[in-house]
Amino acid sequence: MRSTFRPLSLSEFEISPEQGFLPQDPREEVTDCVALNELGHALPKLLSARMVRSFIDGQRTLLPSIPSSWQEQDYRAAMRILSFAGHAYVWESPDHPAASLPVQLARPWYEVAQRLGRPPVLSYASYALDNWRRLETSKPIALDNIVLLQNFLGGLDEEWFVVVHVQIERQAGSGLAGLVQAMNGAGLDCEADVLTGLRALAASQAEMRDTLLRMKERCDPYVYYTRVRPYIHGWKNNPTLTEGLFYSGVAAYGGRPQPFRGETGAQSSIVPCLDAGLGISHAPDPLTVYLQEMRDYMPPRHRAFLHSLGQAVDDRGRPLLSGYVRDRKAQTPELWTAYCACIDLLAQFREIHVGYADSYIHRQHQSHESNPTAVGTGGTPFMAYLQKHLDETKQVIDG
C-alpha cells in the first residue's frame, strides 16, 4: 500500500454508480418564479417567430431576487432556463447576433451562475445534465423513457441529439465506479479489485459506444447543423462577436464584454476522467489548451473529481492505475488485457466522434458566418486535433 494514497469515493464528488454525473431527476420548474417558468415554456415558440428579444426587452424583470427558499435544484433549473433564453436572445437572428444582453436577463443569469460556480453561458451541465425528465418515473433513464425539459426550437433532431448524451452519461456511472475501484485497488495493492474494476469500466464503455452509434437514427446532420447548432455557439472566437458579449448591469464585469465559450460535449467530464484515470496523456496542442479551459464550465464537484484522478500517481510519479498494470504485465497478464480493452473502447468512442464531427459539421455548407464549419461550438479548430487525440489514445497500448 502506498503510504500517501487516499482512496477515492464517487459520492464525495456528487457522482453515483447508477447515474454517473447526472443529478437525481432535475426540477422541471423553478420554485416561486412564474415569469422565469413562463419564459422557459414559451421560448421555442418565441424563437420560431423571432420574438425572443422583443419579449425579454418588454419584461421589467425576470427574477427580482433569488428566493431564500431555493435549493440546489432550483438554481440548476433557473440556470437552464436563463441559459437557453440568453442564447436564444443572442442568436435569434444568425446574421445579426445581439452584442449585449439587457439587465433583466444578464443580472439574474450572472447571479445564478455565480451560485453554481460556472460562467453565465449555456454549458453542457444545463444543456444535458440538468435538462431531462423521465416519461415514466418508475422506469429507468433510457432513450425510450427520457425527453428534454427545455428546447430551443424543439423537434426530433434537437431532442435526440441531447438525450443520446444523457443516456451516455447514465451509462458512464457504472464505469466510473469501476474506474474508482480499479484505482483504489492499485493504491491498496489489490489485484482482484483492479481487475474487477477494469472489467466493469469496459462493460460501461461498450454501452456508451453503442448508444453513440445510434446518433444518426433520429438526428440528421443537415438538420443538426442548420436548426440545432446555431443556438449553442458562445461568444469567444466567434467571427460575429469578436469582442465577446456585454452583460448589462453586471458590475463585476466593469462594462467590458465577456468572451465565454459555447456549449460543447467537451464540457462533459466523462472522457477527460477516462484519460486521467487510465493514464492517457496528450502532447500540447490548441485542443489540449481548450480542453483544460473546458473544466471551468463543468460543475465544481465534477471538476474536483477530474483533478483528483489526475493527481493519483505512484511512488515513481506515474499515473497510478496504468503504472500498476504495466508493472504486472508479465506476472498477471489478465490485468493488461483488461486495461487494453478499456483503452481500445475509448479509442472506438473517439473514432465515432471524429466521424460525427466530420459529417455533422465539417462537411456541411456554411450559410452563416456565425455558424462556421472550421471550428466547434466551443470556438476552436477541431478535425486535426481530434484525430491526433485518437492516435495518442491508440499509442498507449500500440507504442
C-alpha positions as CSV (number, residue, x, y, z in Angstrom):
1,M,0.0,0.0,0.0
2,R,1.3,3.5,-0.9
3,S,1.6,5.4,2.4
4,T,0.2,8.7,0.9
5,F,-2.7,7.0,-1.0
6,R,-6.2,8.2,-0.1
7,P,-9.0,6.1,-1.6
8,L,-11.4,7.9,-4.0
9,S,-15.1,7.9,-3.4
10,L,-17.7,8.9,-6.0
11,S,-20.2,10.2,-3.5
12,E,-17.7,12.8,-2.4
13,F,-18.0,14.4,-5.8
14,E,-21.8,14.2,-6.4
15,I,-21.4,11.2,-8.7
16,S,-23.2,7.9,-8.4
17,P,-22.7,4.4,-10.0
18,E,-26.4,4.5,-11.0
19,Q,-26.4,7.8,-12.8
20,G,-22.8,9.0,-13.2
21,F,-22.6,12.8,-13.4
22,L,-26.3,13.1,-13.8
23,P,-28.2,14.5,-10.8
24,Q,-31.3,12.9,-9.5
25,D,-34.3,13.8,-11.7
26,P,-33.9,17.5,-12.4
27,R,-36.5,20.0,-11.2
28,E,-38.9,20.9,-14.1
29,E,-39.8,24.4,-12.8
30,V,-38.2,27.0,-10.6
31,T,-39.9,27.5,-7.2
32,D,-41.7,30.8,-6.8
33,C,-40.7,32.2,-10.1
34,V,-43.7,32.5,-12.5
35,A,-42.0,34.8,-15.0
36,L,-39.0,32.6,-15.5
37,N,-41.0,29.4,-15.8
38,E,-43.3,31.1,-18.4
39,L,-40.3,32.2,-20.4
40,G,-39.0,28.6,-20.5
41,H,-42.3,27.3,-21.7
42,A,-42.8,30.0,-24.3
43,L,-39.2,30.1,-25.6
44,P,-39.5,27.6,-28.6
45,K,-42.5,29.5,-30.0
46,L,-40.9,32.9,-29.4
47,L,-37.7,31.8,-31.1
48,S,-39.7,30.3,-34.1
49,A,-41.3,33.7,-34.5
50,R,-38.1,35.6,-33.8
51,M,-39.7,37.4,-30.9
52,V,-37.4,36.4,-28.1
53,R,-35.6,39.8,-28.0
54,S,-38.8,41.9,-28.1
55,F,-40.4,39.7,-25.4
56,I,-37.5,39.9,-23.0
57,D,-36.9,43.6,-23.7
58,G,-40.5,44.1,-22.7
59,Q,-40.2,42.4,-19.3
60,R,-39.5,44.6,-16.3
61,T,-37.8,41.8,-14.5
62,L,-37.4,38.0,-14.9
63,L,-36.1,37.3,-11.4
64,P,-36.4,40.2,-9.0
65,S,-34.4,38.5,-6.3
66,I,-33.3,34.9,-5.5
67,P,-35.8,33.4,-3.0
68,S,-34.3,32.3,0.2
69,S,-36.3,29.1,-0.1
70,W,-34.3,28.0,-3.2
71,Q,-32.5,24.7,-3.1
72,E,-29.7,23.5,-5.3
73,Q,-32.2,22.1,-7.9
74,D,-33.9,25.5,-8.2
75,Y,-30.6,27.1,-9.1
76,R,-29.9,24.5,-11.7
77,A,-33.4,24.8,-13.2
78,A,-33.1,28.6,-13.2
79,M,-29.7,28.3,-14.9
80,R,-31.2,26.1,-17.5
81,I,-33.9,28.5,-18.4
82,L,-31.7,31.6,-18.3
83,S,-29.0,29.9,-20.4
84,F,-31.4,28.9,-23.1
85,A,-33.0,32.3,-23.0
86,G,-29.7,34.1,-23.2
87,H,-28.5,32.1,-26.2
88,A,-31.9,32.5,-27.9
89,Y,-31.6,36.3,-27.4
90,V,-28.1,36.4,-28.8
91,W,-28.6,34.1,-31.8
92,E,-32.3,34.8,-32.7
93,S,-31.1,36.3,-36.0
94,P,-27.9,34.4,-37.0
95,D,-26.8,37.2,-39.4
96,H,-27.3,39.8,-36.7
97,P,-26.4,38.5,-33.2
98,A,-27.1,40.7,-30.2
99,A,-23.9,42.2,-28.9
100,S,-25.3,42.8,-25.4
101,L,-27.9,41.4,-23.0
102,P,-30.5,43.6,-21.2
103,V,-30.1,43.9,-17.4
104,Q,-33.3,41.9,-16.7
105,L,-31.6,38.9,-18.3
106,A,-27.9,39.5,-17.7
107,R,-28.0,40.2,-13.9
108,P,-30.0,37.1,-12.8
109,W,-28.1,34.9,-15.1
110,Y,-24.8,36.1,-13.6
111,E,-26.1,35.8,-10.0
112,V,-27.4,32.2,-10.5
113,A,-24.2,31.2,-12.4
114,Q,-22.1,32.5,-9.5
115,R,-24.0,30.3,-7.1
116,L,-23.3,27.3,-9.3
117,G,-19.6,28.1,-9.8
118,R,-19.9,28.4,-13.6
119,P,-19.9,31.3,-16.1
120,P,-23.2,32.8,-17.3
121,V,-23.3,31.0,-20.7
122,L,-25.0,27.8,-21.8
123,S,-22.8,24.9,-20.8
124,Y,-23.2,21.2,-21.1
125,A,-24.4,20.9,-17.5
126,S,-27.5,23.0,-18.3
127,Y,-27.9,21.7,-21.9
128,A,-27.8,18.0,-20.9
129,L,-27.1,17.0,-17.3
130,D,-29.9,19.2,-15.9
131,N,-32.2,19.0,-18.9
132,W,-34.2,15.8,-18.9
133,R,-37.2,14.1,-17.3
134,R,-38.5,10.5,-17.4
135,L,-41.8,9.9,-19.1
136,E,-42.5,7.2,-16.6
137,T,-40.8,7.8,-13.3
138,S,-40.9,4.1,-12.3
139,K,-38.8,3.2,-15.3
140,P,-35.0,3.8,-15.8
141,I,-33.2,6.6,-17.6
142,A,-33.2,5.2,-21.2
143,L,-33.7,6.6,-24.7
144,D,-37.3,5.4,-24.8
145,N,-38.1,7.0,-21.5
146,I,-36.5,10.4,-21.4
147,V,-37.3,13.8,-23.0
148,L,-35.9,17.3,-22.6
149,L,-37.2,19.8,-20.2
150,Q,-36.1,22.8,-22.3
151,N,-35.6,23.2,-26.1
152,F,-34.6,26.0,-28.5
153,L,-36.9,25.2,-31.4
154,G,-37.8,21.6,-30.5
155,G,-38.3,18.8,-32.9
156,L,-37.0,15.2,-33.2
157,D,-33.4,16.0,-34.2
158,E,-32.7,18.5,-31.4
159,E,-34.4,16.2,-28.8
160,W,-32.5,13.1,-29.9
161,F,-29.1,14.9,-30.1
162,V,-29.3,15.7,-26.4
163,V,-31.0,12.6,-25.0
164,V,-28.3,10.5,-26.6
165,H,-25.8,12.4,-24.5
166,V,-28.0,12.0,-21.4
167,Q,-28.1,8.2,-21.9
168,I,-24.4,8.1,-22.3
169,E,-23.9,10.0,-19.0
170,R,-26.2,7.5,-17.2
171,Q,-24.3,4.5,-18.7
172,A,-21.0,6.0,-17.6
173,G,-22.0,5.7,-13.9
174,S,-21.1,2.0,-13.5
175,G,-17.9,2.6,-15.5
176,L,-16.8,5.5,-13.2
177,A,-17.4,3.2,-10.2
178,G,-15.3,0.6,-11.9
179,L,-12.5,3.1,-12.6
180,V,-12.5,4.2,-9.0
181,Q,-12.5,0.5,-7.8
182,A,-9.5,-0.2,-10.1
183,M,-7.6,2.9,-9.0
184,N,-8.3,2.2,-5.3
185,G,-7.2,-1.4,-5.9
186,A,-4.0,-0.2,-7.4
187,G,-3.4,2.2,-4.5
188,L,-4.0,-0.6,-2.0
189,D,-2.3,-3.3,-4.0
190,C,-5.4,-5.4,-4.5
191,E,-5.1,-7.0,-7.9
192,A,-8.6,-8.5,-7.7
193,D,-10.2,-5.1,-7.3
194,V,-8.1,-3.7,-10.2
195,L,-9.3,-6.5,-12.5
196,T,-12.9,-6.3,-11.4
197,G,-13.0,-2.5,-11.8
198,L,-11.4,-2.5,-15.2
199,R,-13.9,-5.1,-16.5
200,A,-16.8,-3.1,-15.1
201,L,-15.4,0.0,-16.9
202,A,-15.1,-1.8,-20.2
203,A,-18.7,-3.1,-19.9
204,S,-19.9,0.5,-19.4
205,Q,-17.8,1.8,-22.2
206,A,-19.3,-0.7,-24.6
207,E,-22.8,0.5,-23.7
208,M,-21.7,4.1,-24.2
209,R,-20.2,3.3,-27.6
210,D,-23.3,1.5,-28.7
211,T,-25.5,4.5,-27.7
212,L,-23.3,7.0,-29.5
213,L,-23.6,4.8,-32.6
214,R,-27.3,5.5,-32.6
215,M,-27.0,9.3,-33.1
216,K,-27.9,9.2,-36.8
217,E,-31.1,7.2,-36.2
218,R,-33.0,10.4,-35.4
219,C,-30.6,13.3,-35.7
220,D,-29.9,14.2,-39.3
221,P,-26.5,16.0,-39.9
222,Y,-28.1,18.8,-42.1
223,V,-30.9,19.4,-39.6
224,Y,-28.4,19.5,-36.7
225,Y,-26.1,22.0,-38.5
226,T,-28.9,24.3,-39.6
227,R,-31.5,24.0,-36.8
228,V,-29.8,22.8,-33.7
229,R,-26.2,24.0,-33.7
230,P,-26.7,27.8,-34.4
231,Y,-28.0,28.4,-30.9
232,I,-25.3,26.7,-28.8
233,H,-22.4,28.8,-30.0
234,G,-20.8,31.1,-27.5
235,W,-19.0,34.4,-27.8
236,K,-15.4,33.6,-27.8
237,N,-13.5,33.1,-31.1
238,N,-16.8,33.6,-32.9
239,P,-16.3,35.7,-36.0
240,T,-19.5,37.7,-35.5
241,L,-18.9,38.6,-31.8
242,T,-15.2,39.2,-31.9
243,E,-15.2,41.2,-28.6
244,G,-17.5,39.0,-26.7
245,L,-20.9,39.8,-25.1
246,F,-21.9,42.7,-22.9
247,Y,-23.8,41.8,-19.7
248,S,-25.7,45.0,-18.9
249,G,-26.0,45.8,-15.2
250,V,-23.3,43.2,-14.0
251,A,-20.9,45.4,-12.1
252,A,-18.3,42.7,-11.7
253,Y,-17.6,42.9,-15.5
254,G,-16.9,46.6,-15.3
255,G,-18.7,47.3,-18.6
256,R,-16.4,45.1,-20.5
257,P,-17.6,42.3,-23.0
258,Q,-17.1,38.8,-21.8
259,P,-15.6,36.0,-24.1
260,F,-17.3,32.8,-23.0
261,R,-17.1,29.5,-24.9
262,G,-20.1,27.9,-26.4
263,E,-21.8,24.6,-25.3
264,T,-19.9,21.5,-26.3
265,G,-19.6,17.9,-25.4
266,A,-16.0,18.7,-24.5
267,Q,-17.6,20.1,-21.3
268,S,-18.7,16.6,-20.3
269,S,-16.4,15.1,-17.6
270,I,-16.5,11.5,-18.9
271,V,-13.7,11.4,-21.5
272,P,-11.4,13.7,-19.5
273,C,-11.9,11.4,-16.5
274,L,-11.1,8.3,-18.5
275,D,-8.0,9.9,-19.9
276,A,-6.9,10.9,-16.4
277,G,-7.8,7.6,-14.7
278,L,-6.3,5.4,-17.5
279,G,-3.1,7.5,-17.7
280,I,-3.6,8.8,-21.2
281,S,-1.6,12.0,-21.9
282,H,-1.8,14.3,-25.0
283,A,1.1,16.3,-26.3
284,P,0.4,20.0,-26.1
285,D,-1.7,21.5,-28.9
286,P,-4.5,24.0,-29.3
287,L,-7.1,21.4,-28.3
288,T,-5.3,20.4,-25.1
289,V,-5.3,24.1,-24.0
290,Y,-9.0,24.3,-25.0
291,L,-9.9,21.2,-23.0
292,Q,-8.2,22.5,-19.9
293,E,-10.3,25.6,-20.3
294,M,-13.4,23.5,-20.6
295,R,-13.0,22.4,-16.9
296,D,-14.1,25.9,-15.9
297,Y,-17.6,25.1,-17.4
298,M,-18.0,21.9,-15.5
299,P,-19.9,21.7,-12.2
300,P,-17.3,22.4,-9.4
301,R,-17.5,18.9,-7.8
302,H,-17.0,17.2,-11.2
303,R,-14.1,19.4,-11.9
304,A,-12.6,18.4,-8.5
305,F,-13.1,14.7,-9.3
306,L,-11.2,15.1,-12.5
307,H,-8.4,16.9,-10.7
308,S,-8.2,14.1,-8.1
309,L,-7.9,11.5,-10.8
310,G,-5.0,13.4,-12.4
311,Q,-3.3,13.7,-9.0
312,A,-3.3,9.9,-8.4
313,V,0.3,8.9,-9.1
314,D,2.5,6.1,-7.8
315,D,5.8,6.5,-6.0
316,R,7.6,6.9,-9.3
317,G,5.3,9.8,-10.4
318,R,3.5,7.7,-13.0
319,P,-0.3,7.6,-13.4
320,L,-1.4,5.2,-10.6
321,L,-3.5,2.7,-12.5
322,S,-1.5,2.4,-15.7
323,G,1.8,2.1,-13.8
324,Y,0.3,-0.6,-11.6
325,V,-0.9,-2.6,-14.6
326,R,2.3,-2.2,-16.6
327,D,4.4,-3.4,-13.7
328,R,2.3,-6.7,-13.6
329,K,2.1,-7.1,-17.4
330,A,4.1,-10.4,-17.3
331,Q,3.1,-11.9,-14.0
332,T,-0.7,-11.0,-14.2
333,P,-1.4,-10.7,-18.0
334,E,-5.2,-10.6,-17.4
335,L,-4.7,-7.1,-15.9
336,W,-3.0,-5.9,-19.0
337,T,-5.7,-7.5,-21.2
338,A,-8.5,-5.8,-19.2
339,Y,-6.6,-2.4,-19.3
340,C,-6.1,-2.7,-23.0
341,A,-9.8,-3.4,-23.6
342,C,-10.6,-0.1,-21.8
343,I,-8.1,1.8,-24.0
344,D,-9.4,0.2,-27.1
345,L,-13.0,1.1,-26.3
346,L,-12.1,4.7,-25.5
347,A,-10.4,4.8,-28.9
348,Q,-13.5,3.5,-30.6
349,F,-15.6,6.2,-28.8
350,R,-13.2,8.9,-30.1
351,E,-13.2,7.5,-33.6
352,I,-17.0,7.6,-33.8
353,H,-16.9,11.2,-32.5
354,V,-14.4,12.2,-35.2
355,G,-16.7,10.7,-37.8
356,Y,-19.6,12.7,-36.5
357,A,-17.6,15.9,-36.3
358,D,-16.8,15.5,-39.9
359,S,-20.4,14.7,-41.2
360,Y,-22.3,16.9,-38.8
361,I,-20.1,20.0,-39.1
362,H,-17.0,19.8,-41.3
363,R,-18.8,18.7,-44.5
364,Q,-21.8,21.0,-44.1
365,H,-22.2,24.1,-46.3
366,Q,-21.6,27.2,-44.2
367,S,-24.5,29.5,-44.7
368,H,-23.9,32.0,-41.8
369,E,-20.6,33.4,-40.6
370,S,-21.8,32.8,-37.0
371,N,-22.0,29.0,-37.6
372,P,-18.6,28.1,-39.0
373,T,-17.7,24.7,-40.2
374,A,-14.0,25.0,-39.4
375,V,-14.4,25.3,-35.6
376,G,-16.5,23.6,-33.0
377,T,-19.3,25.3,-31.0
378,G,-16.6,26.0,-28.4
379,G,-14.8,28.1,-30.9
380,T,-11.7,26.1,-31.7
381,P,-10.4,24.2,-34.8
382,F,-11.2,20.5,-34.2
383,M,-10.7,18.0,-37.0
384,A,-6.9,17.7,-37.0
385,Y,-6.7,17.7,-33.2
386,L,-9.5,15.2,-32.6
387,Q,-7.6,12.8,-34.9
388,K,-4.4,13.5,-33.0
389,H,-6.0,12.7,-29.7
390,L,-7.4,9.5,-31.1
391,D,-4.0,8.5,-32.3
392,E,-2.4,9.3,-28.9
393,T,-5.1,7.1,-27.3
394,K,-4.2,4.1,-29.5
395,Q,-0.5,4.6,-28.9
396,V,-0.9,3.9,-25.2
397,I,-1.1,0.2,-26.0
398,D,0.3,0.1,-29.5
399,G,3.5,2.0,-28.8
